[in-house]
Amino acid sequence: MKNTKSALLVAVSALALSCAPSLLAHEGRDEARPQREAHADNDRAAEYHFRQEDAAKLREHYRKIEHVDVAHRHALVAGAKLPDDWHARLRPVPVAVVRELPAPPAGYVFGYLDGYCIVYNPATLLIADVIDLATLPH
């Protein structure tokens, strides 16, 4: 009986020791996962989509849109970052216009840049969505 208990104790100990590296590795992955996910979230823009009716409202506000030099501007696209020289040319969208738009994702704001109305994150400079007001039909 004593040998059986000893053998059982040895078997359980061996099993526990053989699982320990696996458990430790798993534990390390779980701790690193939120950091990786947070970093991945900083690498991609939040989800936002302008509606079709938003274009008309925005275009109404930007009456001199026909004067935008579309041939010599940066192409802005959702998911990309703002161009390096964005800061001097970006203008906030007026509050009266913003009130008529769906709320942006947390941390994102509306801006107007070179004929584009954008939803972007000022901390990461990622663009969630873009509407090109300069090329829309009048």
PyMOL commands that place a pseudoatom at each C-alpha (Angstrom):
pseudoatom trace, name=CA, resn=MET, resi=1, chain=A, elem=C, hetatm=0, pos=[0.000, 0.000, 0.000]
pseudoatom trace, name=CA, resn=LYS, resi=2, chain=A, elem=C, hetatm=0, pos=[2.829, 2.337, 0.853]
pseudoatom trace, name=CA, resn=ASN, resi=3, chain=A, elem=C, hetatm=0, pos=[4.428, 1.629, -2.539]
pseudoatom trace, name=CA, resn=THR, resi=4, chain=A, elem=C, hetatm=0, pos=[1.128, 2.346, -4.299]
pseudoatom trace, name=CA, resn=LYS, resi=5, chain=A, elem=C, hetatm=0, pos=[0.775, 5.742, -2.567]
pseudoatom trace, name=CA, resn=SER, resi=6, chain=A, elem=C, hetatm=0, pos=[4.380, 6.586, -3.372]
pseudoatom trace, name=CA, resn=ALA, resi=7, chain=A, elem=C, hetatm=0, pos=[3.938, 5.567, -6.991]
pseudoatom trace, name=CA, resn=LEU, resi=8, chain=A, elem=C, hetatm=0, pos=[0.756, 7.609, -7.246]
pseudoatom trace, name=CA, resn=LEU, resi=9, chain=A, elem=C, hetatm=0, pos=[2.472, 10.619, -5.662]
pseudoatom trace, name=CA, resn=VAL, resi=10, chain=A, elem=C, hetatm=0, pos=[5.390, 10.299, -8.106]
pseudoatom trace, name=CA, resn=ALA, resi=11, chain=A, elem=C, hetatm=0, pos=[3.003, 10.016, -11.070]
pseudoatom trace, name=CA, resn=VAL, resi=12, chain=A, elem=C, hetatm=0, pos=[0.980, 13.075, -10.027]
pseudoatom trace, name=CA, resn=SER, resi=13, chain=A, elem=C, hetatm=0, pos=[4.162, 15.072, -9.402]
pseudoatom trace, name=CA, resn=ALA, resi=14, chain=A, elem=C, hetatm=0, pos=[5.576, 14.074, -12.788]
pseudoatom trace, name=CA, resn=LEU, resi=15, chain=A, elem=C, hetatm=0, pos=[2.334, 15.064, -14.489]
pseudoatom trace, name=CA, resn=ALA, resi=16, chain=A, elem=C, hetatm=0, pos=[2.306, 18.429, -12.718]
pseudoatom trace, name=CA, resn=LEU, resi=17, chain=A, elem=C, hetatm=0, pos=[5.933, 19.094, -13.654]
pseudoatom trace, name=CA, resn=SER, resi=18, chain=A, elem=C, hetatm=0, pos=[5.352, 18.139, -17.271]
pseudoatom trace, name=CA, resn=CYS, resi=19, chain=A, elem=C, hetatm=0, pos=[2.436, 20.602, -17.497]
pseudoatom trace, name=CA, resn=ALA, resi=20, chain=A, elem=C, hetatm=0, pos=[4.249, 23.478, -15.775]
pseudoatom trace, name=CA, resn=PRO, resi=21, chain=A, elem=C, hetatm=0, pos=[6.174, 24.769, -18.844]
pseudoatom trace, name=CA, resn=SER, resi=22, chain=A, elem=C, hetatm=0, pos=[3.002, 24.666, -20.900]
pseudoatom trace, name=CA, resn=LEU, resi=23, chain=A, elem=C, hetatm=0, pos=[1.040, 26.535, -18.243]
pseudoatom trace, name=CA, resn=LEU, resi=24, chain=A, elem=C, hetatm=0, pos=[3.770, 29.148, -17.877]
pseudoatom trace, name=CA, resn=ALA, resi=25, chain=A, elem=C, hetatm=0, pos=[3.969, 29.667, -21.635]
pseudoatom trace, name=CA, resn=HIS, resi=26, chain=A, elem=C, hetatm=0, pos=[0.191, 29.979, -21.815]
pseudoatom trace, name=CA, resn=GLU, resi=27, chain=A, elem=C, hetatm=0, pos=[0.207, 32.467, -18.949]
pseudoatom trace, name=CA, resn=GLY, resi=28, chain=A, elem=C, hetatm=0, pos=[2.809, 34.613, -20.729]
pseudoatom trace, name=CA, resn=ARG, resi=29, chain=A, elem=C, hetatm=0, pos=[0.716, 34.659, -23.916]
pseudoatom trace, name=CA, resn=ASP, resi=30, chain=A, elem=C, hetatm=0, pos=[-2.360, 35.821, -22.028]
pseudoatom trace, name=CA, resn=GLU, resi=31, chain=A, elem=C, hetatm=0, pos=[-0.440, 38.671, -20.413]
pseudoatom trace, name=CA, resn=ALA, resi=32, chain=A, elem=C, hetatm=0, pos=[1.045, 39.783, -23.728]
pseudoatom trace, name=CA, resn=ARG, resi=33, chain=A, elem=C, hetatm=0, pos=[-2.221, 39.460, -25.646]
pseudoatom trace, name=CA, resn=PRO, resi=34, chain=A, elem=C, hetatm=0, pos=[-3.905, 42.666, -24.412]
pseudoatom trace, name=CA, resn=GLN, resi=35, chain=A, elem=C, hetatm=0, pos=[-0.740, 44.613, -25.237]
pseudoatom trace, name=CA, resn=ARG, resi=36, chain=A, elem=C, hetatm=0, pos=[-0.602, 43.144, -28.740]
pseudoatom trace, name=CA, resn=GLU, resi=37, chain=A, elem=C, hetatm=0, pos=[-4.312, 43.816, -29.278]
pseudoatom trace, name=CA, resn=ALA, resi=38, chain=A, elem=C, hetatm=0, pos=[-3.977, 47.395, -28.026]
pseudoatom trace, name=CA, resn=HIS, resi=39, chain=A, elem=C, hetatm=0, pos=[-1.001, 47.911, -30.344]
pseudoatom trace, name=CA, resn=ALA, resi=40, chain=A, elem=C, hetatm=0, pos=[-2.944, 46.399, -33.243]
pseudoatom trace, name=CA, resn=ASP, resi=41, chain=A, elem=C, hetatm=0, pos=[-5.849, 48.742, -32.516]
pseudoatom trace, name=CA, resn=ASN, resi=42, chain=A, elem=C, hetatm=0, pos=[-3.444, 51.695, -32.744]
pseudoatom trace, name=CA, resn=ASP, resi=43, chain=A, elem=C, hetatm=0, pos=[-2.309, 50.422, -36.138]
pseudoatom trace, name=CA, resn=ARG, resi=44, chain=A, elem=C, hetatm=0, pos=[-5.744, 50.474, -37.737]
pseudoatom trace, name=CA, resn=ALA, resi=45, chain=A, elem=C, hetatm=0, pos=[-8.488, 53.046, -37.894]
pseudoatom trace, name=CA, resn=ALA, resi=46, chain=A, elem=C, hetatm=0, pos=[-11.815, 52.694, -36.126]
pseudoatom trace, name=CA, resn=GLU, resi=47, chain=A, elem=C, hetatm=0, pos=[-14.925, 51.865, -38.101]
pseudoatom trace, name=CA, resn=TYR, resi=48, chain=A, elem=C, hetatm=0, pos=[-16.934, 54.838, -39.397]
pseudoatom trace, name=CA, resn=HIS, resi=49, chain=A, elem=C, hetatm=0, pos=[-18.869, 55.480, -42.604]
pseudoatom trace, name=CA, resn=PHE, resi=50, chain=A, elem=C, hetatm=0, pos=[-20.270, 58.712, -43.940]
pseudoatom trace, name=CA, resn=ARG, resi=51, chain=A, elem=C, hetatm=0, pos=[-23.827, 58.359, -45.202]
pseudoatom trace, name=CA, resn=GLN, resi=52, chain=A, elem=C, hetatm=0, pos=[-24.875, 59.433, -48.711]
pseudoatom trace, name=CA, resn=GLU, resi=53, chain=A, elem=C, hetatm=0, pos=[-26.930, 62.322, -47.330]
pseudoatom trace, name=CA, resn=ASP, resi=54, chain=A, elem=C, hetatm=0, pos=[-23.879, 63.616, -45.420]
pseudoatom trace, name=CA, resn=ALA, resi=55, chain=A, elem=C, hetatm=0, pos=[-22.182, 64.611, -48.677]
pseudoatom trace, name=CA, resn=ALA, resi=56, chain=A, elem=C, hetatm=0, pos=[-24.875, 67.166, -49.572]
pseudoatom trace, name=CA, resn=LYS, resi=57, chain=A, elem=C, hetatm=0, pos=[-24.844, 68.682, -46.071]
pseudoatom trace, name=CA, resn=LEU, resi=58, chain=A, elem=C, hetatm=0, pos=[-21.081, 68.986, -46.061]
pseudoatom trace, name=CA, resn=ARG, resi=59, chain=A, elem=C, hetatm=0, pos=[-20.865, 70.315, -49.592]
pseudoatom trace, name=CA, resn=GLU, resi=60, chain=A, elem=C, hetatm=0, pos=[-23.407, 73.038, -48.694]
pseudoatom trace, name=CA, resn=HIS, resi=61, chain=A, elem=C, hetatm=0, pos=[-21.070, 74.302, -46.000]
pseudoatom trace, name=CA, resn=TYR, resi=62, chain=A, elem=C, hetatm=0, pos=[-17.954, 74.312, -48.181]
pseudoatom trace, name=CA, resn=ARG, resi=63, chain=A, elem=C, hetatm=0, pos=[-19.184, 76.575, -50.969]
pseudoatom trace, name=CA, resn=LYS, resi=64, chain=A, elem=C, hetatm=0, pos=[-15.772, 77.310, -52.512]
pseudoatom trace, name=CA, resn=ILE, resi=65, chain=A, elem=C, hetatm=0, pos=[-15.075, 73.627, -53.036]
pseudoatom trace, name=CA, resn=GLU, resi=66, chain=A, elem=C, hetatm=0, pos=[-14.786, 74.176, -56.801]
pseudoatom trace, name=CA, resn=HIS, resi=67, chain=A, elem=C, hetatm=0, pos=[-11.504, 76.025, -56.191]
pseudoatom trace, name=CA, resn=VAL, resi=68, chain=A, elem=C, hetatm=0, pos=[-9.749, 72.990, -54.688]
pseudoatom trace, name=CA, resn=ASP, resi=69, chain=A, elem=C, hetatm=0, pos=[-6.756, 71.948, -56.786]
pseudoatom trace, name=CA, resn=VAL, resi=70, chain=A, elem=C, hetatm=0, pos=[-7.596, 68.242, -57.011]
pseudoatom trace, name=CA, resn=ALA, resi=71, chain=A, elem=C, hetatm=0, pos=[-4.633, 67.564, -59.314]
pseudoatom trace, name=CA, resn=HIS, resi=72, chain=A, elem=C, hetatm=0, pos=[-2.064, 68.614, -56.710]
pseudoatom trace, name=CA, resn=ARG, resi=73, chain=A, elem=C, hetatm=0, pos=[-3.368, 67.235, -53.436]
pseudoatom trace, name=CA, resn=HIS, resi=74, chain=A, elem=C, hetatm=0, pos=[-2.632, 64.131, -51.410]
pseudoatom trace, name=CA, resn=ALA, resi=75, chain=A, elem=C, hetatm=0, pos=[-5.058, 61.270, -51.914]
pseudoatom trace, name=CA, resn=LEU, resi=76, chain=A, elem=C, hetatm=0, pos=[-6.650, 60.562, -48.541]
pseudoatom trace, name=CA, resn=VAL, resi=77, chain=A, elem=C, hetatm=0, pos=[-8.085, 57.110, -47.895]
pseudoatom trace, name=CA, resn=ALA, resi=78, chain=A, elem=C, hetatm=0, pos=[-9.739, 55.389, -44.961]
pseudoatom trace, name=CA, resn=GLY, resi=79, chain=A, elem=C, hetatm=0, pos=[-7.306, 53.293, -42.953]
pseudoatom trace, name=CA, resn=ALA, resi=80, chain=A, elem=C, hetatm=0, pos=[-4.284, 55.420, -43.905]
pseudoatom trace, name=CA, resn=LYS, resi=81, chain=A, elem=C, hetatm=0, pos=[-2.561, 58.140, -41.909]
pseudoatom trace, name=CA, resn=LEU, resi=82, chain=A, elem=C, hetatm=0, pos=[-2.754, 61.844, -42.582]
pseudoatom trace, name=CA, resn=PRO, resi=83, chain=A, elem=C, hetatm=0, pos=[0.058, 63.166, -44.798]
pseudoatom trace, name=CA, resn=ASP, resi=84, chain=A, elem=C, hetatm=0, pos=[3.119, 64.724, -43.131]
pseudoatom trace, name=CA, resn=ASP, resi=85, chain=A, elem=C, hetatm=0, pos=[2.088, 68.277, -43.996]
pseudoatom trace, name=CA, resn=TRP, resi=86, chain=A, elem=C, hetatm=0, pos=[-1.511, 67.957, -42.764]
pseudoatom trace, name=CA, resn=HIS, resi=87, chain=A, elem=C, hetatm=0, pos=[-1.335, 70.202, -39.722]
pseudoatom trace, name=CA, resn=ALA, resi=88, chain=A, elem=C, hetatm=0, pos=[-1.208, 73.595, -41.431]
pseudoatom trace, name=CA, resn=ARG, resi=89, chain=A, elem=C, hetatm=0, pos=[-4.066, 72.822, -43.839]
pseudoatom trace, name=CA, resn=LEU, resi=90, chain=A, elem=C, hetatm=0, pos=[-6.522, 70.849, -41.694]
pseudoatom trace, name=CA, resn=ARG, resi=91, chain=A, elem=C, hetatm=0, pos=[-9.572, 72.727, -40.457]
pseudoatom trace, name=CA, resn=PRO, resi=92, chain=A, elem=C, hetatm=0, pos=[-12.156, 71.492, -37.944]
pseudoatom trace, name=CA, resn=VAL, resi=93, chain=A, elem=C, hetatm=0, pos=[-15.651, 70.885, -39.254]
pseudoatom trace, name=CA, resn=PRO, resi=94, chain=A, elem=C, hetatm=0, pos=[-17.998, 73.462, -37.655]
pseudoatom trace, name=CA, resn=VAL, resi=95, chain=A, elem=C, hetatm=0, pos=[-20.099, 72.256, -34.727]
pseudoatom trace, name=CA, resn=ALA, resi=96, chain=A, elem=C, hetatm=0, pos=[-23.324, 73.153, -36.567]
pseudoatom trace, name=CA, resn=VAL, resi=97, chain=A, elem=C, hetatm=0, pos=[-22.357, 70.666, -39.309]
pseudoatom trace, name=CA, resn=VAL, resi=98, chain=A, elem=C, hetatm=0, pos=[-21.022, 68.014, -36.912]
pseudoatom trace, name=CA, resn=ARG, resi=99, chain=A, elem=C, hetatm=0, pos=[-24.382, 67.949, -35.111]
pseudoatom trace, name=CA, resn=GLU, resi=100, chain=A, elem=C, hetatm=0, pos=[-25.994, 66.652, -38.303]
pseudoatom trace, name=CA, resn=LEU, resi=101, chain=A, elem=C, hetatm=0, pos=[-23.517, 63.776, -38.716]
pseudoatom trace, name=CA, resn=PRO, resi=102, chain=A, elem=C, hetatm=0, pos=[-23.425, 60.425, -36.939]
pseudoatom trace, name=CA, resn=ALA, resi=103, chain=A, elem=C, hetatm=0, pos=[-21.126, 60.611, -33.910]
pseudoatom trace, name=CA, resn=PRO, resi=104, chain=A, elem=C, hetatm=0, pos=[-17.519, 59.648, -34.634]
pseudoatom trace, name=CA, resn=PRO, resi=105, chain=A, elem=C, hetatm=0, pos=[-15.855, 56.750, -32.815]
pseudoatom trace, name=CA, resn=ALA, resi=106, chain=A, elem=C, hetatm=0, pos=[-14.351, 57.526, -29.405]
pseudoatom trace, name=CA, resn=GLY, resi=107, chain=A, elem=C, hetatm=0, pos=[-11.216, 59.630, -29.780]
pseudoatom trace, name=CA, resn=TYR, resi=108, chain=A, elem=C, hetatm=0, pos=[-11.974, 60.607, -33.395]
pseudoatom trace, name=CA, resn=VAL, resi=109, chain=A, elem=C, hetatm=0, pos=[-12.895, 64.047, -34.726]
pseudoatom trace, name=CA, resn=PHE, resi=110, chain=A, elem=C, hetatm=0, pos=[-14.067, 65.551, -38.006]
pseudoatom trace, name=CA, resn=GLY, resi=111, chain=A, elem=C, hetatm=0, pos=[-11.769, 67.631, -40.160]
pseudoatom trace, name=CA, resn=TYR, resi=112, chain=A, elem=C, hetatm=0, pos=[-11.638, 69.293, -43.558]
pseudoatom trace, name=CA, resn=LEU, resi=113, chain=A, elem=C, hetatm=0, pos=[-8.475, 69.013, -45.649]
pseudoatom trace, name=CA, resn=ASP, resi=114, chain=A, elem=C, hetatm=0, pos=[-7.991, 69.867, -49.334]
pseudoatom trace, name=CA, resn=GLY, resi=115, chain=A, elem=C, hetatm=0, pos=[-11.597, 69.190, -50.324]
pseudoatom trace, name=CA, resn=TYR, resi=116, chain=A, elem=C, hetatm=0, pos=[-11.927, 66.081, -48.185]
pseudoatom trace, name=CA, resn=CYS, resi=117, chain=A, elem=C, hetatm=0, pos=[-14.050, 65.758, -45.083]
pseudoatom trace, name=CA, resn=ILE, resi=118, chain=A, elem=C, hetatm=0, pos=[-12.433, 63.170, -42.841]
pseudoatom trace, name=CA, resn=VAL, resi=119, chain=A, elem=C, hetatm=0, pos=[-12.971, 61.400, -39.552]
pseudoatom trace, name=CA, resn=TYR, resi=120, chain=A, elem=C, hetatm=0, pos=[-9.555, 60.943, -37.965]
pseudoatom trace, name=CA, resn=ASN, resi=121, chain=A, elem=C, hetatm=0, pos=[-7.833, 60.225, -34.675]
pseudoatom trace, name=CA, resn=PRO, resi=122, chain=A, elem=C, hetatm=0, pos=[-5.656, 63.194, -33.651]
pseudoatom trace, name=CA, resn=ALA, resi=123, chain=A, elem=C, hetatm=0, pos=[-3.477, 60.942, -31.466]
pseudoatom trace, name=CA, resn=THR, resi=124, chain=A, elem=C, hetatm=0, pos=[-2.642, 58.330, -34.122]
pseudoatom trace, name=CA, resn=LEU, resi=125, chain=A, elem=C, hetatm=0, pos=[-3.451, 60.383, -37.267]
pseudoatom trace, name=CA, resn=LEU, resi=126, chain=A, elem=C, hetatm=0, pos=[-5.393, 57.405, -38.630]
pseudoatom trace, name=CA, resn=ILE, resi=127, chain=A, elem=C, hetatm=0, pos=[-8.311, 58.161, -40.932]
pseudoatom trace, name=CA, resn=ALA, resi=128, chain=A, elem=C, hetatm=0, pos=[-11.523, 56.227, -40.265]
pseudoatom trace, name=CA, resn=ASP, resi=129, chain=A, elem=C, hetatm=0, pos=[-13.417, 57.524, -43.306]
pseudoatom trace, name=CA, resn=VAL, resi=130, chain=A, elem=C, hetatm=0, pos=[-13.097, 60.083, -46.081]
pseudoatom trace, name=CA, resn=ILE, resi=131, chain=A, elem=C, hetatm=0, pos=[-15.606, 61.830, -48.290]
pseudoatom trace, name=CA, resn=ASP, resi=132, chain=A, elem=C, hetatm=0, pos=[-14.207, 63.706, -51.280]
pseudoatom trace, name=CA, resn=LEU, resi=133, chain=A, elem=C, hetatm=0, pos=[-16.364, 66.816, -51.557]
pseudoatom trace, name=CA, resn=ALA, resi=134, chain=A, elem=C, hetatm=0, pos=[-14.324, 68.304, -54.405]
pseudoatom trace, name=CA, resn=THR, resi=135, chain=A, elem=C, hetatm=0, pos=[-15.171, 65.552, -56.889]
pseudoatom trace, name=CA, resn=LEU, resi=136, chain=A, elem=C, hetatm=0, pos=[-18.836, 65.087, -56.012]
pseudoatom trace, name=CA, resn=PRO, resi=137, chain=A, elem=C, hetatm=0, pos=[-21.322, 66.175, -58.659]
pseudoatom trace, name=CA, resn=HIS, resi=138, chain=A, elem=C, hetatm=0, pos=[-22.911, 69.539, -57.911]
for i in range(1, 138): cmd.bond("trace and resi %d" % i, "trace and resi %d" % (i + 1))
show_as sticks, trace
zoom trace
